[in-house]
Structure formats: structure tokens, C-alpha cells
Amino acid sequence: MIKVLNVAEKPSVAKSVATILSRNQLRVREGRSRYNKIFEFNYSINGQQCHMLVTSVTGHLMEVDFEDRFRKWHSCDPADLYTAPVRKHVPEDKLDIKRTLEEEARKCHWLVLWLDCDREGENIAFEVMEVFKGIFMKQPKILLLLISGFQMQWTLGKKLISE
């Protein structure tokens, strides 16, 4: 059976997606972060039986910082910051979310991202995909769903992922 990891931008969206797609026939378990539950249920996508796992991040998963030598106010000429190297990393307070995503990704074949339809949602999608590099069992099928809150009810009601 195909296992599908669904990742939403925030916990409330993960719960709504799981509740609607499962018709409220789901199992809930804890992730490593107490705020990001994992919802499980079986579902059919284009006639293929799938086991769905739905969880979330809480907004951005990563931060961008200057290297340490550029982080103090008087450590360099401000003009140097235009060309200073930056690093993108998962901050300490988001490590539990990252670990949950890594653990769940190891079990899955497909990745579905449920994100807001804006630049921020797109950036979060790339942050999540960065965590998954090299983790999936094989090259995953990735579906990116960019939606607004208003569209979500309508889209799910129309069966975006058809049975």
C-alpha cells in the first residue's frame, strides 16, 4: 500500500484536512512536538489504496542567519553584509518538528504539502522538501497544494484528491 505523508503549514490545517478526507474516521497520535499531531487513515487516490499520514509544521521550519563573525553590531562594516555568507538551519525550537518529519518520511512514498497560496507558503514548501532530501525510500512523488483558507473548504468539498 502506498503511504502518503501530508504536511500542512499549521496544526489547524492538518486537523481540518485529515478530518475532511477521512470523514472523521481517523487515528490520532503524538509526534515529537506536542503541538503537531499525526493523523492517520486509509484513503483512495485515483483508485489506488493509500495510507495517509497528516501532520504539520508551525510556519517556517528554518531560519536564515549571518555567520557568527557578522552577527554583532560592530563586528564589520554594514556594507559587508550585502556579500556576507548566510546559513539556513532549523532552530532549536523546531528540531522536534524536523525529527517527526524525518521519522514519518522514512515510511512514505509520496509527499503532499498543504500550504498557503503566497510566497511564504512556497518558501515553507522548499524548507520542508530540504528536510526530506535523501530520506524517502525512493524518489517521492511530491504534490504541492497551495490554497487559501477560503479555497480549502471548497476544494476539499469537491474532492481535490479524488476517490
C-alpha positions as CSV (number, residue, x, y, z in Angstrom):
1,M,0.0,0.0,0.0
2,I,1.3,3.5,-0.9
3,K,2.0,5.6,2.2
4,V,1.4,9.3,1.8
5,L,2.9,12.0,4.1
6,N,0.8,15.1,4.1
7,V,2.4,18.2,5.7
8,A,0.3,21.4,6.4
9,E,1.6,24.8,7.2
10,K,-0.1,24.8,10.6
11,P,-1.6,22.3,13.0
12,S,-5.2,23.5,12.5
13,V,-5.0,22.9,8.7
14,A,-3.6,19.4,9.3
15,K,-6.5,18.6,11.6
16,S,-9.0,20.0,9.1
17,V,-7.5,18.2,6.1
18,A,-7.4,14.9,8.0
19,T,-10.9,15.2,9.4
20,I,-12.5,16.1,6.0
21,L,-10.6,13.5,3.9
22,S,-11.1,10.7,6.4
23,R,-14.7,11.6,7.1
24,N,-13.7,11.8,10.7
25,Q,-12.6,8.2,10.7
26,L,-9.0,8.7,11.8
27,R,-6.5,7.8,14.4
28,V,-4.5,10.5,16.2
29,R,-1.1,10.0,17.7
30,E,1.6,12.3,19.1
31,G,4.6,13.5,17.2
32,R,7.8,14.6,18.9
33,S,6.3,18.2,19.2
34,R,3.3,18.4,21.4
35,Y,1.7,20.9,19.0
36,N,2.0,18.8,15.9
37,K,-0.2,15.7,16.0
38,I,-0.1,12.9,13.4
39,F,-3.5,11.9,11.9
40,E,-3.7,8.5,10.2
41,F,-6.4,7.0,7.9
42,N,-6.8,5.0,4.7
43,Y,-7.8,6.7,1.5
44,S,-8.1,6.0,-2.2
45,I,-6.3,8.2,-4.7
46,N,-7.3,7.6,-8.3
47,G,-8.4,4.1,-7.3
48,Q,-5.2,3.3,-5.5
49,Q,-5.4,2.4,-1.8
50,C,-3.2,4.7,0.3
51,H,-2.4,5.0,4.0
52,M,-2.4,8.8,4.8
53,L,-0.3,10.4,7.5
54,V,-1.2,14.1,8.0
55,T,0.9,16.4,10.2
56,S,2.2,19.9,10.1
57,V,4.9,22.4,10.7
58,T,4.2,25.6,12.6
59,G,5.0,28.2,9.9
60,H,8.7,28.4,8.9
61,L,10.8,25.4,9.7
62,M,14.1,27.1,9.1
63,E,15.9,30.4,9.9
64,V,18.4,32.3,7.9
65,D,21.3,33.9,9.8
66,F,24.7,35.5,9.1
67,E,27.7,33.5,10.1
68,D,28.8,34.3,13.7
69,R,31.5,36.8,12.7
70,F,28.9,39.1,11.2
71,R,26.2,38.9,13.9
72,K,27.5,41.5,16.3
73,W,26.5,45.1,15.6
74,H,30.1,46.4,15.4
75,S,31.8,43.3,14.1
76,C,32.0,44.6,10.5
77,D,31.3,47.4,8.1
78,P,27.5,47.3,7.4
79,A,28.3,47.3,3.6
80,D,30.0,43.9,4.1
81,L,26.6,42.3,5.0
82,Y,25.5,42.6,1.3
83,T,28.0,39.9,0.4
84,A,28.4,38.1,3.7
85,P,27.6,34.4,3.7
86,V,24.4,33.3,5.3
87,R,23.3,29.9,6.6
88,K,19.9,28.3,6.6
89,H,19.2,26.0,9.5
90,V,16.4,24.5,11.7
91,P,16.4,26.4,15.0
92,E,16.5,24.6,18.3
93,D,12.7,25.2,19.0
94,K,11.8,23.5,15.7
95,L,14.0,20.4,16.0
96,D,11.2,18.2,17.4
97,I,9.1,19.0,14.3
98,K,12.0,18.3,12.0
99,R,12.6,14.9,13.7
100,T,8.9,14.0,13.4
101,L,9.0,14.8,9.7
102,E,12.2,12.7,9.2
103,E,10.8,9.7,11.0
104,E,7.5,9.8,9.1
105,A,9.1,10.4,5.8
106,R,11.1,7.2,6.1
107,K,7.8,5.3,6.0
108,C,6.3,7.1,3.0
109,H,6.4,7.1,-0.8
110,W,4.6,10.3,-1.6
111,L,4.7,13.8,-0.1
112,V,1.7,16.2,-0.2
113,L,2.2,19.8,1.0
114,W,-0.8,21.8,2.1
115,L,0.4,25.4,2.2
116,D,-0.9,28.9,1.9
117,C,-1.0,30.3,-1.7
118,D,1.6,33.0,-1.2
119,R,5.4,33.5,-1.2
120,E,5.7,32.5,2.4
121,G,3.8,29.2,1.7
122,E,6.1,28.5,-1.2
123,N,9.2,29.2,0.9
124,I,7.9,26.8,3.6
125,A,7.4,24.1,0.9
126,F,11.1,24.3,0.0
127,E,12.1,24.2,3.7
128,V,10.1,21.0,4.2
129,M,11.5,19.5,1.0
130,E,15.0,20.3,2.1
131,V,14.4,18.2,5.3
132,F,13.2,15.3,3.1
133,K,16.2,15.2,0.8
134,G,17.7,11.7,0.9
135,I,15.2,10.4,3.5
136,F,12.4,8.9,1.4
137,M,12.5,5.2,0.5
138,K,12.9,6.2,-3.2
139,Q,12.3,9.4,-5.2
140,P,9.0,10.6,-3.8
141,K,6.0,11.8,-5.8
142,I,5.6,15.3,-4.5
143,L,2.3,17.2,-4.7
144,L,2.2,20.8,-3.8
145,L,-1.2,22.2,-2.9
146,L,-1.2,26.0,-2.5
147,I,-4.5,27.0,-1.0
148,S,-6.2,29.8,0.8
149,G,-8.4,29.2,3.8
150,F,-11.5,30.1,1.8
151,Q,-10.5,27.8,-1.0
152,M,-9.7,24.9,1.3
153,Q,-13.3,24.1,2.2
154,W,-14.5,24.4,-1.4
155,T,-11.5,22.4,-2.8
156,L,-11.8,19.5,-0.3
157,G,-15.6,19.5,-0.7
158,K,-15.0,19.0,-4.5
159,K,-12.6,16.1,-3.8
160,L,-9.3,17.6,-5.0
161,I,-7.8,14.2,-4.3
162,S,-10.5,12.1,-6.0
163,E,-11.6,8.8,-4.8
